[in-house]
Amino acid sequence: MSTSIGRWFKKLVTDDETVDADQLSSEVDASGCQHAAGCWQGQQVAVLGRLRTVDLRPTDALATLVAELYDGTDEVQLIWLGRRSIPGVETGRTVKAKGRLALRDGHKVIYNPDYELLPAHA
């Protein structure tokens, strides 16, 4: 009983972003995936989080779909080369992605990740 009251009080005094980050971090723990903050360049990773943005970034030679995944600890850009869209890959969707982590302009990136679309959260 006191635990639920403690959670309720914590939600009452914390901002929405902090509560959302804590919830996402808990989901990552429960899934067995890695926290993005603990991943490093060259590592084979499995990350889980919510897509904050999804953008098409066309270049002269190749269309590129870029999605920003946030797991409550850090962000990872998921980049699909040669793709203009992927059904279900949309802002707010929860995604589990696997691949080799790279760094691009100081940002964590996974190119052409294997991914699993998970149920969207309300």
N, C-alpha and C positions, 0 to 999 in steps of 0.2 A: 504494500500500500504506500509506504513512504517513498519507494522508488518512483512510482507513477506521479506522485505529488512533486517530487524533485524534478522530473522531466518536464512537467507542466510549468513549474516555476522557471526553469531554465529557458523554455520557449518564450515565456512572458517577458523576460528581461534581456533576451538576446535578439539581435536583428535577424531578418529573414535569411540573408545570405549566409550567416554563420550557422543557422539551424539547417539550411539546405546542404552546406558543406559537411556538417557532421553526419547528416543522413546518408549522403553519398559515400562518405568514408566508411560508414558502417556497412553499406551494401558491398563495397569493395572487399572488406574483411570477410563478409559472409560468403562471397563468391569464390574466394581463393585466389583472386587476381592480385596483382601488385599495385601498390600506390604509385602514382606517377612521380611524386616527389622523390621516391627512392630508386627510380630507374636511371640508368646511365647509358651513354652513347655506346653502341655496338652490342648491347644486351638484347637477347631474345625475350620479349615481354608479352604479357597478357594483361590488358588494362580494361577497366569497366568504368563508365561514366555517362554523363548526360551531354548531348551535343548542344553547345551554346550558339554556334553559328555554322551555317553551311553556305559556301560561296562557290560560284563558278568563276575561275580565273583563266580566261582564255589567253593564250600566247600566240605568237605567229605560227608556230608549228604544232602545238598540242594543247587541247583543252585539258584543264586540270580542275578537279572537284576537291575542295578543301573544307574539312569539317573540324571544328575545335571541340575536343572532348575534355570535359572537366570532371575530375573525380573527387573533389573536396580538398585535395592537397596541392594539385598542380594541373597544368594544361598539357595536352598532347595534340598536335595537329595530325589528322588523318588525311593523307593526300593520295587520291586516286588519279594516276596519270592516264590521259586519253578518255576520261569519262566526263560527260556533261551532266549527268544525273544518275542517281541510284534510287530506285523505288524504296521508300521507307526511311532513307537517310535524310532526316529533316530536323530542324531545330526543336529541342525539347525531348528528342527520342533518346532512350537509354541504349547504349551500344557496348558490346564486349568486342575488343579488337586485339588481334595478335600479330606480331611481326617484330622486325629488328628495329630498334630505336636509333634514330640518327639525330644530329643537331643541324639546324638550318637557320642561319641568322640569329643564333642564340636560343632558338625555340626547339623543344622536343618534337620530333616528327616520326611518323611511321608511314612509309610509302607503300601503296597498294596492299593495305592490311587485309588479313582474313578477318571477317567480322560476323557478328551475330546480332541481329536486331532483337531487343528485348521489349516487353510490353511498355508502352508509354505511361508515364506517371501523370496524374491529374494535377 
